[in-house]
Amino acid sequence: MSRSGIVALAGLLPLLALAQADYPNTSAMGSMVDRNAAWYRQCLGVQNVEPPARELPPAGALHALRQCGAEDRYYDTRARAGATPAQWEQVRHCAYAESNATVLMMLYANGYGVSRNYDLAVKYACSVPAAPAEMDGRVAHLNERMLHHEARPFDQCDDITSGLMGGRCAAIQDRLDSKERGARLAALMKAWQPGQQAAAARLQQALEQFASLRADRETDMSGTLRAALAIEAHGVELDLFAHDVQDAEKGKLPRYSEQQYQQLDKKLNQVYQRLMQLPHKDGEPGFGYSTVTKEGVQVTQRAWLAYRDAWVALGAARYPGVAPHAWKALLTQRRIEQLEEFGS
């Protein structure tokens, strides 16, 4: 695409989105747009606003910038302390090369690497397919920020109303959390002995299997927020693991007795068997009216047992002063709480 082609595309984006809005089957907006709506009229008012030519990427750089991952670059740069104008320029050029209106909206709303420009931010907001209520809230939010500056960065996830965007925003946050969590764990484990690092790697594999099954098989997928809830369930397990490792490295180790573990293990078996014996309601395969099934719990329970045993193995390698039953008790207490949710 030529440099002039980018300018032309930048001008057409909102027109395309607004034209699609009249056809529910070709737009994420989902219903006929009220042409008298304030956001619609404002979108029409900014459709001819153009970005300064100096802020567009050089024509020769366009090919190299294809599939550059503008959204990931944006959030990674925002998370970086002291991001430079040159780094933000790379994000902006990538966003223009990909015609990523969402990233351009956030760049101009926040003034990252550019002068803050709310007309351009609204223009690109109008180019992002959205439910009418979501579009209305987003444009109104930008108007409010134009009048009253907010310290908190403007984000595409501020004004969402749909389950689809809920899942997308959860995925964005999960990716950022995963990077931060991974960096913390890598720093903690870099001085460990090879055998300890190997045990930790096996544990993290078992953790990923268990966390994935918790998300896929033990999360109710019947609602519109199912994607966000599944991502959250997966992230919770990874956060707990990171928290446990951090605590252990600080000397905050589990101190359960053998008797306490035996009591917890007995209770776990009772809760599990009670779940397996629950009758289905109205012929539904899940617990209550959820999508979580006995088979799903069984599969996840096997993965949990492998995860528990992998924790015991890491404990023996890294924290030999802690008895195996103490690790088992810590994890069993949590597992009981998880399983009890399905029987309520």
N, C-alpha and C positions, 0 to 999 in steps of 0.2 A: 504494500500500500504506500502511496506517495505521501509526502508531508501535507500537501493540499488535501489529499484524501482523508487524512485524520481530521483536519478541520471540518471538512464536509460531514464526515461521520459524526463528529461531536455535535454538529448542529442538527443532525437528523435523529439522533437517539430519542429525544423526548417525543418527537413527532411520530416515530414508529411505535413507541409505547402507547401513546394516546390513541393512535389509530387502532391498535390491537385491542385496546380496552373496549371497543365497540363490539368485539366478537368474543364472547365468553369462551369458546372452544379453542382459541388461539392465544389466550392471555391468562396469566396467573391471577388477574383481578377477579375473575369468576362471575361477574354480573355486570349488567349494563351500567356504565358510569353516569353519574348525575352531572351533566354539563354545567349545572349551576353551582356545583360544589366549590367552595373557596379554593381548595387545593387545585382543582382542575383549571380554574381561571388563572391562578397564579402560575401554573405550569405553562399555560399559553403565553403568559406575560414575559417569561424568561427564555422562551424557546430560541430566540435569536442571540442570546448572550454567548460570546465566544471567549475561550481562554486566550491569554496572551500568546503570541506566536513563540516567544522565547521559552515558554513552558512545555512546548511540544517536543517530542524526541526527534533527533536528527533523522532524516529519511533513510540514511545509510544504516541506522541502528535497528530499524524495524524488524528485519528478518531475524536478527539475533535475539530479539526480545519476544518472539513468539513463544507461547507456552512458558512464560517466565514466572508464572505464579504470583500475580499481583496481590491477591488477598493474603497469602501467607507472608509475602515480603512486607506488606503493610503492618500486620500484627507483630511480626518479629522485630521490625524496626521500632514500632511504638513501645515494645517491651524493653528495648535496649536503652540503657541509661546514656544520656547525652548523645542521642542520634544526631548526626551532622546534616547540614543542608545537602551535601553530596549524596548521602545515603537516601534521603527523602526524594531527591531527584531521580534516583534509580527506581524507586517505588512508583513515582509519578509517570516516568517514561514507560515503565512496564504496564501500568494501568491504561495508558493511552494506546499502547500497542495491542493490548488485549480488548480494548473497548470496554473496560471494566468500570461501569458507571458507579457501582457501589463504592469502590475504593476512591474514585475521583470525588464523589460526594463527601466522603470523610476527610480527604486531604484538604479540600477547600473550606469545609466547615470548621476545621481545626487549625488551619493555617500551617500545616506541616510542610515545610520546604517551599511554601508559597505565601503570598499575602492572603489573609482570610478573605473569602469572597462568597457571601451567602447567596447571591444570585446564581453563581455557578453551582454552588452546593445544591440549591433547589432544583436547578436544571437537571443535574445528574440524578437527584432523588426522583424526579419525574420519569426518569428512564429506567428505573429499577422496577420490574414487575412486582406488584404487591396488591393485597386486598385493599379495597377502597378505604376501610377504616384504618388500615396500616399506613396507607399513603397520606391520609388526612392527618394522622397523628405525627408522622414524620415531617411533613411540610410545616405544620403548626409548631413543632418543636424547633425547627430551624428558624422560623420567624421569631420565636421567643428568645432564642439565643442571639439573634441579631439585635434585639432590644436590650437584653440583659445577659452579659457575658457569663458563662459558666466555666469554672475551673476544670470540671470533669470533662474529659474528651467526649465529643459527640460520636456515637457509634451506630452502626446499622441495626444493632440489636436493642436499641433504646425503646423503640415504639412498636414492637412486634405484637401481632394479634393472632397469628396462625400457628397451628401445630407444626407445619412445615418449617417455618422460620425458627420456631422453638428448637427443633432438632438441629437445624443448621447452626444456630448460635451456640447450642450446647457443644457441638462438635468443634467449633472454633475455640471455645474456652478449654475444652478437653485437650486439644492439641497444645495449647500454651501451657496448661498445667503439666502435661506429660513431659514437655521439654524441661520445665523448671524442676520437676521431680527427678527426672533422669540425671540432671546436672548435680543435684544435691546428693543423690545416691552414689554417683560416680566419684564425687569428691570424698565421700565417706569411705568408700571401698578401695580407693586407689592404692593404699598402703597395706592392704590385707595380704596374707600369704596366698600363694597360688591355690592351695587346697581349699581355702576359705572362699576365694573368688569363684572357684568352680562350683562349690556348694551353693553359693549365692546365685549363680547363673541357672542352676537346676531349679532352685526355688522360684526364681522369677518366671521360668517357663511354666512351672506348675501353677503359679499365681495367675499368669495370663490365661491359662486354660480355665481355671476356676472363675476368674472375673468375667470372662467372655460368656460362660454358661450362666452365671448370675444375671448377666444382661439379657441374654437371649432366651433362657428357659425359666428364669425365676422372676421375670419382670412382666407385669400385666401389660399386654400390647393392644388392649382393646380401645384405648382412648387416642385422641389426636396428638397428645404429647408423648406417645409411646417411644419415639426415637430419642427424645430428650431424656426420658426416664431411663432408658436402656444405657445411654451414654453415662448418665449419672451413676447408675448402679455399678458399672464397670470401673469408673473413676474412684468410687468410694473404696473399693477393695485395694486398688493400687495406692491410694492415700494412706489407708490403714497400714499397709506393709511398710511404706516409707516412714511413717510415724513410729512403728515398732522398731525399725532399725535405728532410727535416730535416738529413741529412748534407750535402746540397748547400749549404744555407743556412749551414752552419757551415764551409764551405770544404772538406769531405771529398768531393772529386769523383773520378770514375773516371779512371784514367790509363793505360788500355790503349793499346798501340801499334797501328798499322794492321796490322802482321804478326800480332799476337796475335788481332785481330779476325778476320782471314782464316782463321787456323787454327781458331778457334772456329766460324766460319760453316761451314767445311768439315766439321767434326765433327758439327755439328747436322744438316747435310744427310745425312751418312752414317747417323746414328742414326735419323733420320726415315725414310729409305728402307728401312733394315733392319726397322723396325717394319711398314712397309707390305707387306713381303714375308714376314712371319712367317705360317706356316700356322696355321689354327685347330685347336684341340684338340678331338677328339671331336665335331666339327661345331658347336662352340659359336661364336657370333659375336664374342665378346670375346677379349681377350688372356688366356691361361690360362683360368681359370674366372671371371673378373671380368666385369662388365657393360660395361667400357670397350671400345669398338669402334674399328676403323680409321676409320670414318666420323666418329665422335666426335672423334678426334684430328685429323682433317683440318679439320673445322669450327673446332675450337679453335685450330689452328695458324694459320688465316687471321686469326682475331681477335687472336692474339698478334702477328702481323706488323703489324697496324694499330696495336696498342698500342705496339709498339717504335717505329714511325715517328712516332707522336704524342709519344713521349718525346724523340725527336730534335728535333722541332719545338719543344717547350718548352725543350730545352737550348739551341737556337739563340737563342731569345728571351730567356731568363733567364740562361744561363751561356755566353755566346759564346766564352769562352776554352777550352771543352771541345770537342774534335773530335767530329763525329757518330759516328765509329766507336767511340769510347770508350763512349758510351751503348749502342750496339748490342752491344758485347762484354759489358758488364755483364749485360744482359738475356739475351743468347744463352747465357751460361754457366749461368744459372738454368734456362733452357728445356731445355738438354741434360740437366740433372739430373732434370727432370720427366719427360722422355720416356724416359730410361733406366730409370725405375721399371717401365715396362710391358714391357720386354724381358727383365727379370730372371727 
